[in-house]
């Protein structure tokens, strides 16, 4: 009985032992193959960054941002005409806002390097002459509506209202004087750009210009 049990015990464990060896060899082969692929990636495919997320390696793909805009639904012809005029005016003045913002950033950077107040004032006068020489004649030809949009777009691009720009270049008295004149004609040099509510049409038109769709 003992001999029979011993034979039975050996015959029972032998297949199990073989299966363990088989799976172990397959596992080791898979691990070796995986390591080989990591050390020697294939020629095809795309290299990606990866991040660990809860212990798993997750590929990370950087996608370009895109703006998805639906068409305005106009209830009246007056709304459609307002949108048409806004697009036209933005296309006219947006390049000026881009250039002006770039110049203002250059001026701010240069002013930070100048410690002497007299040199700062002299530099600001040069900046003012530079702006007048490049923009004065063309800006005089703008309509009132275009000028109003330009003030908004300067704030959008430079992060400064036109009041702050004039105050920096001409001083507080000049800025206050021009603000008073602007208010008389129904404008506000201190107004901020509001892309989500008040200036939503202007923002939509800017996006179209930037995308080359208008």
C-alpha positions in Angstrom: 0.0 0.0 0.0 2.8 2.4 0.9 4.6 1.5 -2.4 1.4 2.0 -4.3 0.8 5.3 -2.6 4.4 6.4 -3.4 4.0 5.5 -7.0 0.7 7.3 -7.2 2.2 10.3 -5.5 5.0 10.6 -7.9 2.8 10.1 -11.0 0.5 12.9 -9.7 3.2 15.4 -9.1 5.3 14.8 -12.2 2.8 16.5 -14.7 2.4 19.4 -12.3 6.1 19.8 -12.0 6.5 19.8 -15.8 3.8 22.5 -16.2 5.5 24.7 -13.6 8.8 24.4 -15.5 7.0 25.1 -18.8 5.3 28.2 -17.6 8.4 29.4 -15.9 10.4 29.1 -19.1 7.7 30.9 -21.1 7.6 33.7 -18.5 11.4 34.1 -18.6 11.3 34.1 -22.4 8.7 36.8 -22.4 10.7 38.9 -19.9 13.8 38.5 -22.0 11.9 39.4 -25.1 10.4 42.5 -23.4 13.8 43.7 -22.2 15.2 43.1 -25.7 12.4 45.3 -27.2 13.0 48.1 -24.7 16.8 48.1 -25.3 16.3 47.7 -29.1 13.1 49.4 -30.1 11.8 48.6 -33.6 12.5 51.1 -36.5 8.8 51.7 -37.1 6.5 53.5 -34.7 6.6 56.8 -32.9 8.7 57.8 -29.8 6.5 59.2 -27.0 7.1 60.6 -23.6 5.7 58.5 -20.8 4.5 59.1 -17.3 3.8 56.7 -14.4 0.1 56.7 -13.4 -0.8 54.3 -10.6 2.1 52.1 -11.3 1.3 51.9 -15.1 3.4 53.5 -17.8 1.1 55.8 -19.8 2.2 57.4 -23.1 1.9 61.2 -23.2 1.1 63.0 -26.5 1.3 66.7 -26.8 -1.5 68.1 -29.1 -1.7 71.5 -30.6 -4.5 73.7 -29.3 -7.3 74.5 -31.7 -10.2 76.9 -31.5 -13.6 75.5 -32.4 -16.1 78.2 -33.2 -19.6 77.9 -34.3 -21.2 80.4 -36.6 -23.2 83.2 -35.0 -26.9 82.9 -35.3 -28.3 86.4 -36.1 -31.9 87.3 -35.2 -31.9 90.6 -37.0 -30.1 92.1 -39.9 -28.6 94.7 -37.6 -26.8 92.0 -35.7 -25.4 90.6 -38.9 -24.2 94.0 -40.1 -22.6 94.6 -36.7 -20.7 91.4 -37.0 -19.6 92.3 -40.6 -18.3 95.7 -39.5 -16.5 94.2 -36.5 -14.7 91.7 -38.6 -13.6 94.4 -41.1 -12.5 96.8 -38.3 -10.5 94.0 -36.5 -8.7 93.1 -39.7 -7.7 96.7 -40.1 -6.4 97.5 -36.6 -5.2 94.1 -35.3 -1.8 94.4 -36.9 -1.3 97.8 -35.2 -2.1 96.2 -31.9 0.4 93.4 -32.4 3.2 95.8 -33.4 2.4 98.3 -30.6 2.4 95.5 -28.0 5.8 94.3 -29.2 7.3 97.8 -29.0 5.8 98.4 -25.6 7.5 95.2 -24.3 10.8 96.3 -25.8 10.4 99.7 -24.1 9.6 98.1 -20.7 12.6 95.8 -21.0 14.9 98.7 -21.8 13.5 100.9 -19.0 14.2 98.2 -16.4 17.9 98.4 -17.4 18.0 102.2 -16.9 18.5 103.3 -13.4 18.9 107.1 -13.8 15.5 108.9 -13.9 16.8 111.6 -16.4 17.9 108.9 -18.8 14.5 107.2 -18.4 12.7 110.4 -19.4 15.0 111.0 -22.4 14.4 107.4 -23.5 10.7 107.7 -23.2 10.8 110.8 -25.4 12.7 108.8 -28.0 10.1 106.0 -27.7 7.2 108.5 -28.2 8.9 110.0 -31.3 9.4 106.4 -32.6 5.7 105.6 -32.2 4.6 108.9 -33.7 6.9 108.4 -36.7 5.6 104.8 -37.4 1.9 105.1 -36.6 0.7 108.7 -36.4 -0.3 109.2 -40.0 -2.0 105.8 -40.3 -3.8 106.0 -37.0 -5.2 109.4 -37.9 -7.0 107.7 -40.9 -8.8 105.3 -38.6 -12.5 105.7 -37.9 -13.9 106.2 -34.4 -15.1 102.6 -34.2 -11.7 101.3 -35.4 -9.9 103.5 -32.8 -12.2 102.1 -30.1 -11.4 98.5 -31.1 -7.7 99.3 -31.3 -7.7 100.5 -27.7 -9.3 97.2 -26.7 -6.8 95.1 -28.7 -3.8 96.9 -27.2 -5.0 95.9 -23.8 -5.5 92.3 -25.1 -2.0 92.1 -26.5 0.0 94.3 -24.2 -1.9 93.8 -20.9 -2.1 97.6 -20.6 -4.9 100.0 -21.2 -4.2 103.0 -23.5 -4.5 105.2 -20.4 -1.6 103.3 -18.8 0.4 103.5 -22.0 -0.1 107.3 -22.3 0.7 107.8 -18.6 3.9 105.8 -19.0 5.0 107.8 -22.0 3.6 111.3 -21.4 2.9 111.4 -17.7 -0.2 111.4 -15.5 -1.4 114.9 -16.5 -1.4 114.1 -20.2 -3.1 110.8 -19.6 -5.8 112.5 -17.6 -6.3 115.1 -20.2 -6.6 112.6 -23.0 -8.9 110.5 -21.0 -11.2 113.5 -20.5 -11.3 114.2 -24.2 -12.0 110.5 -24.9 -14.9 110.5 -22.5 -16.4 113.6 -24.2 -16.5 111.5 -27.5 -18.0 108.5 -25.8 -14.8 106.5 -25.2 -12.8 105.3 -22.2 -9.1 104.9 -22.3 -9.2 102.9 -19.1 -11.5 100.2 -20.5 -10.4 96.6 -20.3 -10.7 93.9 -22.9 -13.5 91.5 -22.2 -13.2 88.5 -24.5 -16.1 86.5 -23.0 -18.9 89.1 -22.9 -18.6 92.6 -24.1 -15.9 91.9 -26.8 -17.0 88.4 -27.8 -17.4 89.5 -31.5 -14.0 91.1 -31.5 -12.4 88.0 -30.0 -14.1 85.8 -32.6 -12.9 88.1 -35.4 -9.3 88.0 -34.0 -9.4 84.2 -34.0 -10.5 84.2 -37.6 -7.7 86.6 -38.6 -5.1 84.5 -36.7 -6.3 81.3 -38.4 -6.1 83.0 -41.8 -9.8 82.4 -42.3 -10.6 86.1 -42.9 
